[in-house]
Amino acid sequence: MSEIHAKHKPYMKWFPIFDLDTIYERQIVYHSAEGVTPLGMAGGAYDTTNKKVPSGVVVGVNTTPSTALYNNTYKAGYITDASPLSSTTDRFSATSVSPAGDRQALAKVAIITPATIIKARIFNATYGTAPTVGTVSVGDANGVSCPSSATDVSGIANLGTIYFRTGANKGVYRITDDASTTALTWDKATPNAVAAGDTLVRVNLRVGGISRVQFDSEATFIDCSAACTADYYGIIVVGLDLSRAGEEYVEFIFATDHFCPARA
């Protein structure tokens, strides 16, 4: 799902994995009980129900060439924790807290700080499913609205973005202010009239600034079908690309609230 963008190489560290959990490369994790586990879905606004603090992005696991595993759903390597007492699976020693012969499953984590820029894929409910492409049913000569076939979720006023895939406004982004799936509106006119038959994508992410997101349960992608009205993480968008179907992504930093475990 995720990559870290940084001017300097991020600090990386090996950590144990939560008991019997499965960890995938490129997912976001946090420290829970005895090891790292997927950050998963937010509970409450700014995750104030769970108060999870993101630790980092998984960049490797301590499988050996003979025990390496690959998941076709998430297109990533993975590892599943097992008791070192009964396990006979080879693991390479990667840290002073897990010496040779320990056989403990480990994840290599690129550490997230409040200044870390993360690049995350955007999918519709399921990994690999692109956001829905809508088609304009009635044009607008003023370039500020369009009835369209249904988008993936109702808009959140001033927290969504429309991107025109085809038509005279192809390549244009606008921040939307409606709360609908079919009646899309925005304030800043497009450079050309909107025409019936134009195609578009709309997600509840801004092109820049404070936005809301919900991850899937494994924290492998941003779910553009999530309502983000009651349960969501807060992020600050620094880049949004909706230009290619199935390749949509957002670049963001976590809001600093998420690094405060005692937040309200």
C-alpha positions in Angstrom: 0.0 0.0 0.0 2.4 2.6 1.3 5.8 4.1 0.6 7.7 6.7 2.5 8.9 9.7 0.7 11.8 11.4 2.5 14.7 13.7 1.6 16.8 11.4 3.9 16.5 7.7 4.3 14.0 7.0 7.1 15.2 5.2 10.3 14.5 1.5 10.1 14.2 -1.0 12.9 13.3 -4.7 13.3 10.4 -5.4 15.7 8.6 -8.6 16.9 5.1 -9.3 15.6 2.0 -9.4 17.7 1.2 -13.1 18.6 0.0 -15.2 15.7 -0.5 -12.1 13.5 0.2 -11.9 9.8 2.2 -8.9 8.6 2.4 -7.7 5.0 5.1 -5.6 3.4 4.0 -2.0 2.7 1.3 -1.9 5.4 1.2 0.6 8.2 1.6 -0.8 11.6 1.5 0.3 15.3 2.9 -1.2 18.5 0.3 -3.3 20.4 1.0 -5.5 23.4 3.9 -7.8 22.4 4.6 -6.6 18.9 3.6 -4.6 15.8 0.2 -5.2 14.2 -1.7 -3.6 11.4 -2.9 0.0 12.1 -6.3 -1.1 10.7 -9.4 1.0 10.6 -10.0 4.2 12.7 -12.6 4.2 15.4 -14.1 7.6 16.1 -13.1 11.0 14.7 -9.3 11.1 14.4 -9.3 7.6 15.9 -10.2 9.0 19.3 -11.9 5.7 20.3 -8.8 3.5 19.7 -6.0 6.2 20.0 -3.5 4.1 18.0 -0.2 5.7 17.3 1.2 4.8 13.9 4.7 3.3 14.2 5.8 2.9 10.5 5.5 1.2 7.2 6.7 -2.5 6.9 9.6 -2.7 4.4 10.7 -6.3 5.1 10.2 -9.5 7.1 12.7 -12.0 8.3 11.8 -15.0 6.1 14.7 -16.8 4.4 14.8 -17.6 0.7 13.4 -21.0 1.4 10.5 -19.8 3.5 9.6 -16.6 1.7 5.9 -16.1 1.1 3.9 -13.9 -1.3 0.3 -12.7 -1.1 -1.5 -12.3 -4.4 -4.2 -10.2 -3.0 -1.9 -7.5 -1.5 0.9 -8.1 -4.0 3.4 -8.2 -1.2 5.6 -10.5 0.8 4.4 -11.5 4.3 5.1 -13.4 7.4 2.9 -15.1 10.0 3.9 -15.3 13.6 4.2 -18.7 15.3 5.5 -19.8 18.7 9.3 -20.0 18.6 9.0 -23.0 21.0 7.2 -25.2 18.6 8.1 -23.6 15.2 10.7 -25.3 13.0 10.5 -22.6 10.3 13.8 -20.9 9.6 14.1 -17.2 10.4 17.2 -15.1 10.0 18.4 -13.2 13.1 17.9 -9.5 12.4 18.2 -7.8 15.8 19.9 -8.0 19.1 16.6 -8.6 20.8 16.1 -11.8 18.7 19.5 -13.7 18.6 20.3 -16.6 16.3 18.1 -19.6 16.9 15.2 -17.6 18.3 13.0 -18.3 15.3 10.8 -15.2 16.2 8.9 -13.6 13.4 10.1 -10.0 12.8 9.1 -7.1 10.7 11.4 -4.4 9.4 9.7 -1.0 9.9 10.5 2.3 8.4 9.6 4.7 11.2 6.8 7.3 10.8 7.2 10.7 12.5 4.8 13.7 12.3 6.9 15.0 9.3 6.9 11.7 7.3 5.3 11.9 3.9 3.5 8.6 3.0 2.3 7.6 -0.5 -0.8 5.4 -0.3 -2.9 3.6 -2.9 -6.6 4.5 -3.2 -9.0 1.6 -3.8 -12.8 1.1 -3.7 -13.5 -1.2 -0.7 -11.2 -4.0 -2.0 -7.5 -4.0 -2.8 -7.1 -3.6 -6.5 -10.5 -2.2 -7.2 -10.3 1.3 -8.7 -12.5 4.2 -7.7 -15.7 4.3 -9.8 -15.7 6.3 -12.9 -18.8 8.5 -13.3 -20.4 9.8 -16.4 -22.0 13.3 -16.7 -25.7 13.0 -17.6 -26.4 16.7 -18.0 -23.9 19.4 -18.9 -23.4 22.7 -17.1 -22.5 25.8 -19.2 -21.2 27.5 -16.0 -18.7 24.8 -15.2 -19.6 24.4 -11.5 -21.8 21.3 -11.3 -22.8 18.1 -13.0 -25.4 15.4 -12.4 -23.5 12.2 -12.8 -23.8 8.5 -12.4 -23.2 7.5 -8.8 -19.8 7.9 -7.2 -18.5 5.5 -4.5 -19.7 7.5 -1.5 -21.5 10.7 -0.6 -19.4 13.8 -0.7 -18.2 15.7 2.4 -18.5 19.4 1.8 -15.1 21.0 0.9 -13.3 17.7 1.7 -13.7 16.0 -1.7 -12.1 16.3 -5.1 -13.4 15.8 -8.6 -11.1 14.9 -11.5 -12.2 14.9 -15.1 -10.9 11.9 -17.0 -12.4 12.9 -20.4 -14.0 15.8 -22.1 -12.9 19.5 -22.6 -11.9 19.6 -18.9 -9.7 16.5 -19.0 -7.0 16.7 -16.3 -8.8 19.4 -14.2 -9.2 19.0 -10.4 -11.8 20.8 -8.4 -12.6 20.6 -4.6 -16.3 19.8 -4.3 -18.8 21.1 -1.7 -21.8 18.8 -2.1 -23.0 15.9 0.1 -24.3 13.7 -2.7 -23.3 10.7 -4.9 -24.9 12.0 -8.1 -25.3 15.8 -7.8 -21.7 17.1 -7.7 -21.0 20.8 -7.2 -18.0 23.0 -6.7 -17.3 26.7 -6.5 -14.4 27.4 -8.8 -15.5 27.1 -12.4 -13.8 24.7 -14.8 -12.1 26.4 -17.7 -14.6 24.9 -20.1 -18.3 24.0 -19.9 -19.1 20.6 -18.5 -20.8 18.4 -21.2 -22.9 15.3 -21.0 -20.8 12.2 -21.6 -17.7 13.6 -19.8 -16.2 11.1 -17.4 -14.9 11.8 -13.9 -13.7 10.4 -10.6 -14.5 11.9 -7.2 -13.0 10.9 -3.9 -13.3 12.4 -0.4 -9.8 13.8 -0.3 -8.6 17.3 -0.9 -5.8 18.1 -3.4 -4.0 19.7 -0.4 -4.5 20.3 3.3 -6.5 18.6 6.0 -8.5 15.6 4.9 -10.1 12.5 6.3 -9.3 8.9 5.4 -10.2 5.3 6.4 -7.9 2.4 5.8 -8.9 -1.2 5.2 -8.6 -3.6 8.1 -5.0 -4.5 7.2 -4.0 -0.9 6.6 -2.9 -1.7 3.0 -4.9 1.0 1.2 -7.1 4.0 1.6 -10.8 3.0 1.1 -12.5 5.6 -1.0 -15.9 3.9 -0.3 -15.7 4.8 3.4 -18.1 7.5 4.6 -15.4 9.2 6.8 -18.2 11.0 8.8 -17.8 9.2 12.2 -14.7 7.0 11.9 -11.6 8.3 10.3 -7.9 9.3 10.5 -6.9 12.9 10.1 -4.2 13.6 7.4 -2.7 16.5 5.7 -2.6 15.9 1.9 0.5 17.1 0.0 -0.3 15.5 -3.3 -3.2 13.7 -5.0 -3.1 11.8 -8.3 -6.4 10.5 -9.8 -5.2 10.5 -13.4 -4.9 6.7 -14.0 -7.5 4.1 -13.3 -6.3 1.6 -10.7 -3.2 3.7 -10.0 -4.8 6.5 -7.9 -2.8 7.6 -4.9 -2.4 10.3 -2.3 0.7 11.6 -0.6 0.1 12.7 3.0 1.4 13.2 6.5 -0.6 12.1 9.6 -2.1 14.9 11.6 -0.1 15.3 14.8 -3.1 14.3 16.9 -2.3 10.7 16.0 1.0 10.9 17.9 -0.7 11.8 21.2 -1.8 8.6 22.9 -3.6 10.6 25.6 -5.7 12.7 23.2 -9.4 13.2 24.0 
